[in-house]
Amino acid sequence: MSKKSVRDLPVKGLRVLTRADFNVPLDEQGNITNDARIRMFLPTLNHIVANGGRAILMSHLGRPKGDPAADRKYSLRPVAMRIEELTGRSCRFVEDCIGPEALAASSDLKDGETLLLENLRFHPAETIIDEAKKNPGGKLTPAQDEKRRFFARALAAHGDVYVNDAFGTCHRNHVSMYDVPQLIPKGGRAVGFLVEKELRYLGQAVDSPKRPLVAVLGGAKVSDKIGVIKNLLKKVDQVLVGGAMAYTFWAAQGRRIGRSLCEPDKLDLARELIQSGGQKLHLPVDSVAAPELKPGLRPQIVEGDLPDDLMGLDIGPKTFDMFRRLIHDAGTIVWNGPVGAFEVEPFDTGTMALARQMADAAGRGAIVVVGGGDTAAAVEKAGLAERMTHVSTGGGASLKFLEGKKFDPIEILDEA
């Protein structure tokens, strides 16, 4: 996807309507607990401001039900404050994303100034395309379509040019992502630096990797990774499978999995993947197990099948050693999904050790691309995010990309 970059977009004196991904975690008091997505957006913002553009930022946060008065915990005001803290510059904020007050605020902006619009999802029209799935024929009703068009026109009125730097929602045809840029004249629609980076590293890892290409796939469910596994098996040299989903593969082989998580309706699919994967597909050979997922338990290391009273909660030392050897020789590594219940000690051992191996591989010159929200959280917990080649900001988006899906909100932007 060779798309026009914000660096090639004339911005001086123009209102640069920029879709960011500020869907950051907040505590009960409304404080941002992890500002990584804001920090990763700053290169795009700084470029616009430094070149005399008028940065008008829009984003969603959480899943509000459409009533701003009742859902103030989803307000983007804390994000505006954090942008000011991180940049040392003023970030104006307006308490709606459309309407006379919002339009006046964006129209009054001066060169080099920044405005953040309120949460897009306070307006149900932003995600109204999702409602089409519930309708006969999967299409919007005329009334729903008119709401979508009205919201798109109202948002597009803020901008002379458009920048998409919200990779985390690029797999969704929401109004701000798909409809708004189509209302901006051609030549003025570009990707930001973060989306550009995501496309470069994920695309390179899948389509032109430095070999051997090793994929490490974990997480709870095979069903979440079906498309990824099928697509990557055609391209990779090795696939290493961990996490709870490994026990669905075990069950498909007729092995005993004790109390481990399993998707009985996916056993035939798992058998198909095992057969098509052949010697490329590597499953755990031992487990760190316990009667339940509970902090502070003394785990047991079980080689082979699990007894009925235990559940597998992490990869065992022999599995880790097998994974370590395959990772050591890799030229490119794609990691999506933790290999154990990393949120709960001591079942984070395998995932943390794997993160250290990934960081070491990147230090040796391997391309290490980490995708998925839980995997990104794991490398953050390990304190190793900065040592990876790239940590994707898009959980669902990175999965869709690894499945080989095209993103309409990217496709409609200007070519480089």
N, C-alpha and C positions, 0 to 999 in steps of 0.2 A: 504494500500500500504506500506508494510514493506520493505523499500529499504536500500541499503548500504549507510551509512553516510560518509561524508568527514572525520569525526573523526576516522573512521575505515580504511581509505585509506592511505597506505604508500605514503608520499609525498616528503620526504627528497631527494634532488638531482634530483627530477623529474620535468618536465614541466607540470604544472597542468592547462590544458585548461579549463577555467571556464566560463560558460554562465551566465552572470548577466543580470539584468533588470535595465538599466540606462536610461530608457525612461522618463526623468525628464522634467518638464516645464521650458522653457527659455523665457526671455523677449526679446524685439526687439534688445537689445544690446548683446544678447547671454549670459546673466547672468542667472544662475540657481536660480529660484524663490522658489523651494521647493526641498530640498535634502533628503527627507525621504527615498526614495528608495536606495540611496547610503548608508545612515547611517545603514539601515537595512541589507545591504549586508556585512558590515564590520566584523561581527563575523566570517564569512567564510574566508574572505581575511586574517584577523589577524591570524586565525588558520593555514592557509597554510604557511604564511610567518614565523610565530613563530616556525614551525616544519621543516623549511629548504626547503620548496617547492618553486618552481619558478612560480609565479602566472601570467598567461597569460589570460587576461580578454577580453571578447568579448560581445557586446551588440548591440541592435539597438537603434535608437533615431528618433522619428517622422516617417514621410512617405516621404522621399526624392524620387525623380523621377529617380534616378540612375546616376546623373551627379554630382560628388563631387565638381567640379569647380563652378557649378551654385547653389549648395545647401549647401554652407559652413555653413549656420545657423544650419545645422543638424550635424555638427562635434562634436565628443565626446571629443575634447580637453578640454573644460571647465570641463568635468567630471574628467579627469586626474588631473587637477589643484585642484578640490575640494577634491579628494581623498588625495592628498598631504596635504591639509589644515587640514583635519580631522584626518589623521594618523600621521602626522609629519614625514612621510617617502617619499622618492622619488617614483614617479610613471612615468615611461617612457611612451612615446606615439609615435606611428608610424602612418603615414598618409595613410595607407591602411590596410586591414585585411588579404590580401593574396599577393603573389608576392615575389620577391627576397629580397626587403628591409624589409618587414614584417617578413619573415622567418629568415633572418639574425639577426633581433632584438630579436626574441624569442629564437634563438639558442645561442645567446651571453649572455643571462640572467644568473645571478649567483644565488646561493641559497639565499632565503630570499628576492629576488628582485621582483618587479611588473612591468608588461608591459600592457598597454591598447591598443588594436587594434582599428582602425578607424571603424566607423559605418558600420555594416554588410549590411544594406539596401542600401548602395551606390552601391551594386552589386544586380541587379534584381534577380539573381539566388537564393538569400536567401529566397525569398517568391514565387518562381516560381511555387510551388505546388498549390498556389491559382489560377494560370492561368489555371490549369487543369479543373476547373469548367466551363470554357468557351468553352472547346473543346468537340467535339463529343465523347460521352461515358464517359466524365469526366476524361479522362486520359491525361497525358503529351504526347506531340509528341516525337518522337525519338530525335530530336534536342534539345528540352527542357529538356529531361531526361539527355542527355549528359552534358548540362550546369549545371544541378543540381549535377551530379556525380563529375564533375570537381571541382566545388566550394567546395563540401564536402571534397574531397581529399586534396585540398589546405588548408582548415581550419584544418583538422585533423592532418596535418603535423606539426602543432605547439605543439601538446601535446603528452605526454606519458600516462597520465591519464586524465579523464574528470569529471567535476563536473557541475551539473545543479543546479543553484540557482536563476533561473529566473521564478518564479511561474506565473508571469503575462502573459507569453507566452506559458505556458505548454499545453494549449488547441489547439495550432497550430503546425502542423507538418512541421515547417520551417527547412531549412537545418541544421542550427546550433543547433537546438533542437532535431532533429530526425535522420538525416542522419549521422552527425558527430560522435555521440557516438557509432553508430554501426561499425564505423571504428577503434574504440579503443578496444584493447584486453579485453576480459571478465576478471573481477576482478578489473578493473581500472575505473569503471563507477559508480558514486555515486551522491547523492543529497547533496546540501549544507544545512547549518543550517536553512536558511530562508524557503526553500521548505519543509524541514523536519518539521518545526514548522507549516507551512500552512496545510500540510497533517494531522498532529496530531490534530490540533484544529478543522478544518473543518470536518475531518473524525469522530472525537469524537462527535461533535455537531449533526451530522446527524445519525450516526450508533450506538453510545452507550452514549446517553446524560444523564446528571443528570436531572431528571424530577422534575416538568413539563417542557416540551420543548415548548418555545414560539417563533414563527417566526414573525418578523415585516417586511413587504414588502411594499415598496413605489416606487416612480419614476413616470415617465410620462405615460408609456405604458404597458397595460396588455400583449401585444405581446412579450415584453422583458422578462416577468416573467412566461410565460405559463408553461414551463418545470419545473421551480422551484416550482411553486404552486402545480402542479400535483404531483411532487415527495414528497414535504414536507407534503401535506395533508395526506399521508399514514403514516407519522412518528410523526408529531407534536401533541401536545395537544391543542394548540391555534394558529391561524393565524390572525394577525392584519394587515389590509390593509389601507394604506393611500396614500398620493400623488395624482397626477392628475389621475392615473389609477383607483382610487376609483370611479370616476364619470362614467366610462364605466360600472362598476358594478351597480351603481345607475340607469343608463339608461336601463340596462338589467332588472331591477326590475320595470321599468315603471315610475320611478321618474323623476321629472323635474331637470335639471342640469344647466339651464341658458346658459351662454357662456363658460362653463367649457370645457376643453379638453375631447374628447371622440373618441373612435375607433368604428365607427358604424359596421365595418365588424367583430368585435369581440364580438358582443352582445350575439350571441348564445353560444359562448365559455364561456362567463362570466356567463350565466345562468347555464351552465353545472357545472362550478366550484362552484357556490353558492349552487347548489343542492348536489354535492358530499361533499362539506365542511360542510354542516349542521350547527350545533351549534358551530363547531370549528372556523368558519369564521366570523370575526368581521369587519364590515364596519363602516365608520364614521357616526355619528348621527347629527353633526353640522359642519359648515364650517366658516373659515375666508375668506370673499369674498370682491371683488372690481370689478369695471367695466373693469379694465385691469391690467396687470402686470406692475407696474410702481413704482419706489422708492418714498417713502414719502407719498403715499396715505393713507388716513384714512380708514382703513378697517371696514367692518360690520360683526358682528357675526350673522349668519343665522342658525337657527335650522330647520332641515328638508330640504324640497325642496328649490331650488334656483330660484329666479325670473329671468325673461328673460334677464335683463340688467346687471347681475352679474356673475362672474366666481369664482369658488372655488379655493383658492390659498394656503390654509393651513388647518390643522385640527382645529376644534373649541375646547373650553374649556371642554365641556362635553365629547367629543371624547377623548381628552387627559386624562381626569380623568378615563375613562373606560380603556384606554391603560395602564395607571399608575398602576391601581389595578392588572391587569393581569401580568404586568412585575414584580410587587413587590413579587409575589408568585413563580416566575419562578426559576428553577434550572439551565436551559440553555436558552440563548437568541441568536437567529441568526437574525441580522438586515441587510437588503439589500435594500437600496433605501430611500431617504429622504421623509418625509411625507408632505412636502410643498415646495414652491419655495424659498428654504433657501438662495439662492444667493442674494435675494432682500429683504431688510427690508421694512416693518415689517413682511413679510411673512415667516421669519425664526423662529418665536417664537415657533411653535410646534416642529420643528426638534431640536432646541437648548434645549428645555425643556425635550424632549425625551432623548437626549444625556445625560443630567444630571441624569435622572432616570436610564439609562443604567449604568452609572459610579457608582451610588449608589448601584445598584444591584450587580455589580462586587465586590464592597466593602463588601457586605454582604456574599460573597462566591459564587455567581452565576457565571457560565461560560458565558461570553459575547463575541460573535464573530461578528465583524463588517466586512462586505464584500461589494465590489463595490466602484468604484472611487469616485462617488458623496457622498456616505455615509462616506467614509474615509475623504473626504474634509470637510464634515460637522462636524465630531468630532474634526478634526484639528482646524476648525474655533471656535469651542466651547472651545478649549484648554483642551480637555478631552481624547485625544488619549492615553496618558500614563496610564490612569485609566481603560481602557478596557482590558479584558483578552487577546484579540488578534484583531488587525486591519489588514485585508488582504491587500496585495499589488497588488492583481490581480483582476481587475474589471470583465472582461469577463471570466477569468479563474474561479473565485470564483462562478460566476453564473452557469457555466457549471458543476462545482463540486457539487453544491447544486441540480442540475438537476439529479445527479447520473451518470454523464458521466465519462468514463475512459479516461485518458490522455496517448496517445501513447508515448510521449517523456519521461514519467515517467515509463511506463510499460517496456520499453526496457533496463532500467538501472539494475544493479546487485541487486539481492535480499540480504537482510541483512543476 
